[in-house]
Amino acid sequence: MTSPSTPSARLLRFYAAGHEYAELHAAGKSDTSEAVAALHEMLENAPEDFIEHIHGDAVELGLLPVTPDYCTADGEAAYDLDDIARRAGVCNAEARRVAAAIGIDPLPASDVHRRN
């Protein structure tokens, strides 16, 4: 039996959530809480190469800077949500709403350091 945390189980959850989101999107329901939950589940279980691909797309589209301005204490990239909102042309409140809906929690300022 496959453990819930094995790569194959995660991949199955990723595909199932992606399929669910695609169906909701095709039905014109991509703004529903069900679609947001499916998108969150998909991102939580996505393979690393998928995350790298969508990160590259976000940089190419100008939604994220080429080099993150911030990082966490362990060196992970961190982004300024207000900057992303400005780049996307949405208000800060909307960016925070979407981030919260897909499970992105803001880091305390003390946990983030400027890279430059």
Secondary structure, DSSP 8 states (H G I E B T S, - for coil): ---TTSHHHHHHHHHHHHHHHHHHHHTT-TTSHHHHHHHHHHHHT--HHHHHHHHHHHHHTTSS-SS-SEEETTS-EE--HHHHHHHHT--HHHHHHHHHHTT-----GGGEEE--
